């Protein structure tokens, strides 16, 4: 699985007692911890689980919808049609 820093990613296990191990690029910085609502219809992700059966951390349960997130990236030169 490929992941890019600064992009949304999520994991869903379909078997009980599954352990998920993942690599991070730096030490945990709570002030930089961001996320979005896992089941936001705007994302159109088929998770193959019943929402009532999902176990989430409290912080993930309170995540905002995609439309309510502040911009996380600034594309310089956007709108010029010249790519720079």
Buried (B, 14 or more C-beta within 10 A) or exposed (E): EEEEEEEBEEEEEEEEEEEEEEEEEEEEEEEEEEBBBBEBEEBEEEEEEEEEEEEEEEEBEEBEEEEEBEEEEEEEEEEEEEEE
